[in-house]
Amino acid sequence: MIYVFALIVGRIAFVVLPVAVALLLTALLYPLTRRLRHAGLRPVYATWITMLLGLAVMVGIGFMIGVRANDEFPRLVAQIQLTARNAQNWLLHGPLHLKEAQIADFVDQLSSQINQQRSQLTSTLLTGATAVVEVLASIILLLFVTFFLLKDGDRIWAWLLRMFGSAAPRVDRAGRAAWVTISHYVWGTVAIAAIHGIVIGIVLAGMRVPLWAPLAVLIFLASFIPIVGIFFAGGIATLVTFGSQGWVLALIFVGILVVEQQLENHVLQPFIVGRALAFHPLAIILILAVGGILGGIAGAAVAVPLVAVIYRALPELRRDQPALPPPEEHPEEPHEEDRPSGTPSEREAAGRRPAGQEPGASASTASSAAIPASREESAGPATSPDDDGTARAAGAPGEAMVHRPNG
């Protein structure tokens, strides 16, 4: 399954890599677009301003590197020639005591090998020209994808969620976790790469190494490839330092590079990137190897953040959706016959009215009705004789009958 997936990605790497890089650029540039939108700009204007500012920064850095390289390249060539002569003198008069004929034979063998590989070099240049066209097409696709992700990213995500039906909440949760991870990774990596470039640039400038500015930018860009990138760019900077300033300053530079790398691994990386990239170094190297095989340098650059995104999104996809809260219990409404009638003032007056008093009756009437009028009433109910000599209680008809004899 993994092999099939890798094969498919390798076949469509022309599309996958620009989209992956566009996601990284979107995570880097979207905070500026969001600020411009909150300031009142329409999404299309905010996106155009963000894209133009990003392109201006890239063009400015490229122009600075080109100017510095053009000015310092002749100096670098002269210093490398001087270092080569010093190395030759050391080989001749140093502890090795080589002869000039041996050195000349080595140079001739190197030249013959280069001539034998000329055809392969020519085919490589032609392949490189084709690769340049592919790179330009990929850059155009990358710019288009980045523009529309900045402008309509929320609408595109909502449209994608509709494809998942009932699983949309779970996919949305996983997508948001992935976006948080990729944003933290990109901003953390940019901060660490900037620290790398500034520190190494200051060191190279202090050693008066030619092309220190382009080398600092190279180290900044190489820092986006974890572990491997800094060693590659640092090796190039070490060779330039050795060729221009000698082996002593080259060794000092290597020591500074190692110390700076250790500070990154144990201080900067955990503090800045945090849990966005909590992978073992062996896992990172394997991921870089697979990414490099599938997509070259660009594949190695985007492989680690993509795996980190998948690693953070899968638990959210497997996690069950939280249960809905229980419905609130409302008190039962009183029945219609139980509700008090009348206006509030009447209900208040009824609350102060003595028991048994009819509405509208005065207090004196109620008190007179409650007190017996005579002793006979207080003694008990009155009786009246009937024709058959049966006395019936007047106040309780049908309750009791008492038979009295006549006379």
Secondary structure, DSSP 8 states (H G I E B T S, - for coil): -HHHHHHHHHHTHHHHHHHHHHHHHHHHHHHHHHHHHHTT--HHHHHHHHHHHHHHHHHHHHHHHHHHHHHHHHHHHHHHHHHHHHHHHHHHHSTT---HHHHHHHHHHHHHHHHHTHHHHHHHHHHHHHHHHHHHHHHHHHHHHHHHHHHHHHHHHHHHHGGGGGGHHHHHHHHHHHHHHHHHHHHHHHHHHHHHHHHHHHHHHHTT-TTHHHHHHHHHHHTTSTTHHHHHHHHHHHHHHHHHH-HHHHHHHHHHHHHHHHHIIIIIIIIIIGGGG---HHHHHHHHHHHHHHHHHHHHHHHHHHHHHHHHHHHHHHS----------------TTTS--S-HHHHHHHHHS-TT--TT--HHHHHHHHS-SSHHHHH---EEE-TTSEEEESSSTTT-EEE----
